[in-house]
Amino acid sequence: MIMENLISSFIEYIQKEKGYSAHTIRNYESDLRQFSEFVATKGGLKADDLELPALDYSLIRSYLGGLFNRCRRSTIARKLSTLKSFFKYLELRGISASNPVAEIATPKQERYIPVYLPIDDMFALLEQPDREKESGLRDLAILELLYSSGLRVGELVGVDVQSLDLASRLVKVSGKGGKERLIPVGRKAIAAIRDYLEHSESRRRKAGYSKTLGPLFLNYRGGRLSARNIHRIVKRYSRECGITMEVSPHSIRHSFATHLLDGGADLRSIQELLGHASLSSTQKYTHVSIDKLMEIYDRSHPRS
């Protein structure tokens, strides 16, 4: 069977039957097309002409080996995971007799310590938006909600007005794999959201939304803000307040988790708030806190 058709069939399967997020589907499709083009080039073919029997173990090893020269190990692990899922699908459908990547080990991951903002820098960032402008009130509400609830950027852009319970201070978000969770929202964030909703009422009406329905965060045309918009907003304000490190919405998520841990929150609670499937994903924040603890120890103990 032609590889192009198999990829299309697999993408339809993870979209309709597995319910994967749009972001995950884009990554899977990109990974598979990159792999298909590599193998076709090796065989002197066009990617559209590549057939399944051409995909043998040695070619797959060659493809993965080439990735080590230009990709991080986490990226290679994701691409390998994509291939494993793809060939498992083909095996289950009876299209392939075996899974040629099943026994290939995932590369050992580098120890990754999240980039986060110190509390003073985080507070300085929150002071930047101009509260006299509607756009400033919107940006403040974005920054406050990111820091208050530790949302992923994809979760933030998906928040609708009806996803919020302002009285109970809760927001419902759809996380990875479409899993929904309720997250507490801080009082400062609630106040910022109320101000923004009040001052954007006219724009919401023009865009066809009521007070209680539609996207929470709107662009100047009245459409839903995109993840790219959020990245630009965060970078703009971090630059304006003189933060030299590269700041992204994910940096604010990391800051949320780190500051909670430093304040005494337990890992299990932070895991639930972040929407991590396993505790091991949350444990990376302990490295940050231990580093901070060692710094305090070295600075304070007379015999350090």
Secondary structure, DSSP 8 states (H G I E B T S, - for coil): -BHHHHHHHHHHHHHHTS---HHHHHHHHHHHHHHHHHHHHHTT--GGG-BGGG--HHHHHHHHHHHTTTS-HHHHHHHHHHHHHHHHHHHHTTSSSS-TTTT---------------HHHHHHHHT-S-TTSHHHHHHHHHHHHHHHH---HHHHHT-BGGGEETTTTEEEEE-GGG-EEEEE--HHHHHHHHHHHHHTHHHHHHTT--SSSSBSSB-TTSSB--HHHHHHHHHHHHHHTT--S---HHHHHHHHHHHHHHTT--HHHHHHHHT-SSHHHHTHHHHHHHHHHHHHHHHH-TT-
